[in-house]
């Protein structure tokens, strides 16, 4: 069951330029008894792998933009390192995780709204991008996600990019922030990646398939709808956790 769910999460998330960390966290919280540190480390490792597939595929297809992504990365990477270094208690961690998943589920409303309105792409101000990147990086490092579930809705709603540009930029953002979060964890103590080894194959397979579908086959509205469905599953499984 867990392998099939990891494959499904990786495939659908990679199709929209995400790594699937929020989905992995929901699956691990529901079907394992792993500690918060183990779950967040596993989610970041799988995130890095799957978002890496999406980054390569979407940018190779011509959807990436260095000019758009760099201001977010300048502030998010150091903040993600700090977040990864921080150690929080289980209640705080579970509260932050619930907030992350609930925010991700809100994508359902945002994606439907965005799909019905015209795309007017405009670059965000550098100051705003720096503030947004820093805030996303910090909470992402603490919880163990790459931050794409925060960045993507903002990019679409604020008309900073269209759906496929958002997927490409999010994939790059997720990979680099996942690396930063892992570096922060290394400075705080040794990483426990044994849980990730057991599900790395289905995650890689799902990431490869999903990224190819998203970059070259699926239309833009379909990308939003696919992500919305998995996000709803993630929040539902988190709420149902014993």
CORZI-V333413 format. One record per pair of residues at least 12 apart in sequence whose ideal C-beta (glycine too) atoms are under 8 Angstrom apart, sorted by the first residue. I is the first residue (numbers start at 1). J is the second residue. D is the distance in whole Angstrom. If there is no record, write none. Layout:
I:J:D, I:J:D
//
This chain:
1:31:7, 2:27:6, 2:31:5, 2:32:8, 2:199:7, 3:199:6, 3:201:8, 3:202:5, 4:202:7, 5:27:5, 5:31:8, 6:24:7, 6:27:6, 6:46:7, 6:199:5, 6:202:5, 6:203:5, 6:206:7, 7:202:4, 7:203:7, 7:205:6, 7:206:4, 8:206:7, 8:230:8, 9:23:4, 9:24:6, 9:27:7, 9:206:7, 9:230:6, 9:234:8, 10:46:7, 10:50:5, 10:202:7, 10:203:5, 10:204:8, 10:205:7, 10:206:3, 10:207:5, 10:210:6, 11:205:8, 11:206:4, 11:207:7, 11:209:5, 11:210:4, 11:213:8, 12:206:8, 12:210:6, 12:226:5, 12:227:7, 12:229:7, 12:230:5, 13:50:7, 13:210:7, 13:227:7, 13:230:6, 14:50:5, 14:51:7, 14:53:6, 14:54:5, 14:206:7, 14:207:4, 14:208:8, 14:209:8, 14:210:3, 14:211:4, 14:214:7, 15:54:8, 15:167:8, 15:210:4, 15:211:7, 15:213:5, 15:214:3, 15:218:6, 15:223:6, 15:226:6, 15:227:8, 16:152:7, 16:163:8, 16:167:5, 16:170:8, 16:214:6, 16:223:5, 16:224:7, 16:226:6, 16:227:4, 17:51:7, 17:54:5, 17:55:8, 17:58:6, 17:148:7, 17:152:7, 17:166:7, 17:167:3, 17:168:6, 17:169:8, 17:170:4, 17:171:4, 17:174:8, 17:211:8, 17:214:7, 18:50:8, 18:51:7, 18:54:7, 18:146:8, 18:148:5, 18:149:7, 18:152:7, 18:167:8, 18:170:6, 18:171:7, 18:174:6, 18:227:7, 19:46:7, 19:47:3, 19:48:7, 19:49:8, 19:50:5, 19:51:3, 19:54:7, 19:145:8, 19:146:5, 19:148:7, 19:171:8, 19:174:5, 19:175:7, 19:178:7, 19:207:8, 20:46:7, 20:47:7, 20:50:5, 20:203:8, 20:230:8, 21:43:4, 21:44:7, 21:46:7, 21:47:4, 21:144:6, 21:145:4, 21:146:6, 21:174:8, 21:178:8, 22:43:8, 22:100:6, 22:101:6, 22:104:5, 22:145:6, 22:149:6, 22:231:7, 22:234:5, 23:230:6, 23:231:8, 23:233:7, 23:234:5, 24:42:7, 24:43:5, 24:46:5, 24:47:7, 24:203:8, 25:39:6, 25:40:7, 25:43:5, 25:97:6, 25:100:8, 25:101:8, 25:143:8, 25:144:7, 25:145:7, 25:234:8, 25:238:8, 26:101:6, 26:233:7, 26:234:4, 26:235:7, 26:237:4, 26:238:5, 27:237:7, 28:42:6, 28:43:7, 28:195:7, 29:97:7, 29:237:7, 29:238:6, 29:241:5, 30:237:5, 30:238:8, 30:240:7, 30:241:6, 32:195:7, 34:195:6, 36:88:8, 36:90:6, 36:93:4, 36:94:8, 37:87:8, 37:185:8, 37:192:7, 38:192:5, 38:195:5, 39:144:7, 39:195:8, 40:93:8, 40:143:7, 40:144:3, 40:185:8, 41:144:7, 41:182:7, 41:185:6, 41:191:5, 41:192:6, 41:193:6, 41:195:8, 41:196:7, 42:193:7, 42:195:4, 42:196:4, 42:199:8, 43:144:4, 43:145:7, 44:84:8, 44:144:5, 44:145:8, 44:146:8, 44:178:5, 44:181:5, 44:182:5, 44:185:8, 45:178:8, 45:182:7, 45:193:6, 45:196:4, 45:200:8, 46:196:6, 46:199:7, 46:200:7, 46:203:5, 47:145:7, 47:146:5, 47:174:6, 47:178:5, 48:146:8, 48:175:6, 48:178:4, 48:179:6, 48:182:7, 49:200:7, 49:203:6, 49:204:6, 49:207:6, 50:203:6, 50:204:7, 50:206:7, 50:207:4, 50:210:8, 51:146:6, 51:148:7, 51:170:8, 51:171:5, 51:174:4, 51:175:5, 51:178:7, 51:207:8, 52:171:8, 52:175:5, 52:207:8, 53:204:7, 53:207:4, 53:208:5, 53:210:8, 53:211:5, 54:167:7, 54:171:4, 54:207:7, 54:210:7, 54:211:4, 54:214:7, 54:215:8, 55:168:7, 55:171:4, 55:172:5, 55:174:8, 55:175:5, 56:211:8, 57:211:4, 57:212:6, 57:214:8, 57:215:5, 57:216:8, 58:164:7, 58:167:5, 58:168:4, 58:171:6, 58:211:7, 58:214:7, 58:215:5, 59:168:6, 59:171:8, 59:172:7, 60:215:8, 61:164:8, 61:168:8, 61:215:4, 61:216:6, 63:164:4, 63:165:5, 63:167:7, 63:168:4, 63:215:7, 64:165:8, 64:168:4, 64:169:7, 64:172:7, 65:161:7, 65:165:6, 65:168:7, 65:169:6, 67:123:7, 68:123:7, 68:160:7, 68:161:6, 68:165:7, 68:169:6, 69:169:5, 69:172:5, 69:173:6, 71:124:8, 71:126:5, 71:129:4, 71:130:6, 71:133:7, 72:129:5, 72:130:8, 72:132:7, 72:133:4, 72:136:8, 72:151:7, 72:169:8, 72:173:6, 73:133:7, 73:172:8, 73:173:7, 73:176:6, 73:177:8, 74:130:6, 74:133:7, 75:129:8, 75:130:4, 75:131:7, 75:133:4, 75:134:4, 75:137:7, 76:133:4, 76:134:6, 76:136:6, 76:137:3, 76:140:8, 76:147:7, 76:173:7, 76:176:8, 76:177:5, 76:180:8, 77:137:6, 77:176:6, 77:177:6, 77:180:5, 78:137:7, 78:180:7, 79:133:8, 79:134:5, 79:135:8, 79:136:8, 79:137:3, 79:138:4, 79:141:7, 80:137:4, 80:138:7, 80:140:6, 80:141:4, 80:147:7, 80:177:4, 80:180:4, 80:181:5, 80:184:7, 81:141:7, 81:180:5, 81:181:7, 81:183:5, 81:184:4, 81:187:8, 82:138:6, 82:141:6, 82:184:6, 83:137:7, 83:138:5, 83:139:7, 83:140:6, 83:141:2, 83:142:4, 83:143:8, 83:181:6, 83:184:6, 84:141:4, 84:142:7, 84:180:7, 84:181:4, 84:182:7, 84:183:7, 84:184:2, 84:185:5, 84:187:8, 84:188:7, 85:141:8, 85:184:4, 85:185:7, 85:187:5, 85:188:5, 86:141:7, 86:142:6, 86:184:8, 86:188:8, 87:188:6, 88:142:6, 93:142:8, 93:143:7, 96:139:7, 96:142:6, 96:143:5, 97:143:6, 97:238:7, 98:238:6, 100:139:7, 100:143:5, 100:145:6, 100:149:7, 101:231:8, 101:234:5, 101:235:4, 101:238:5, 102:235:6, 103:149:6, 103:150:7, 103:153:8, 104:149:4, 104:231:4, 104:234:6, 104:235:7, 105:231:5, 105:232:6, 105:234:7, 105:235:4, 106:153:7, 107:149:7, 107:152:7, 107:153:5, 107:224:8, 107:227:6, 107:228:6, 107:231:5, 108:228:4, 108:231:7, 108:232:6, 110:153:5, 110:156:6, 110:157:6, 111:153:8, 111:156:7, 111:224:3, 111:225:7, 111:227:7, 111:228:5, 112:224:7, 112:225:8, 112:228:7, 113:157:8, 114:156:5, 114:157:6, 114:163:8, 114:224:7, 115:220:7, 115:221:4, 115:224:5, 115:225:8, 119:159:7, 119:162:5, 120:159:5, 121:159:6, 121:160:7, 121:161:6, 121:162:6, 121:165:7, 122:159:6, 122:160:7, 123:160:7, 124:158:7, 124:160:5, 132:151:8, 132:154:7, 136:150:5, 136:151:6, 136:177:8, 137:177:6, 137:180:7, 140:177:6, 140:181:7, 141:177:7, 141:180:7, 141:181:4, 141:184:6, 144:181:7, 146:173:7, 146:174:3, 146:175:7, 146:177:5, 146:178:5, 146:181:8, 147:173:6, 147:174:6, 147:177:5, 148:170:4, 148:171:7, 148:173:6, 148:174:4, 149:231:7, 151:169:8, 151:170:6, 151:173:6, 152:166:5, 152:167:8, 152:170:5, 152:227:8, 155:169:7, 155:170:8, 156:224:8, 162:220:6, 163:220:4, 163:221:8, 163:223:5, 163:224:6, 164:214:8, 164:215:7, 164:220:6, 164:223:7, 167:214:6, 167:215:8, 167:223:6, 171:211:8
//
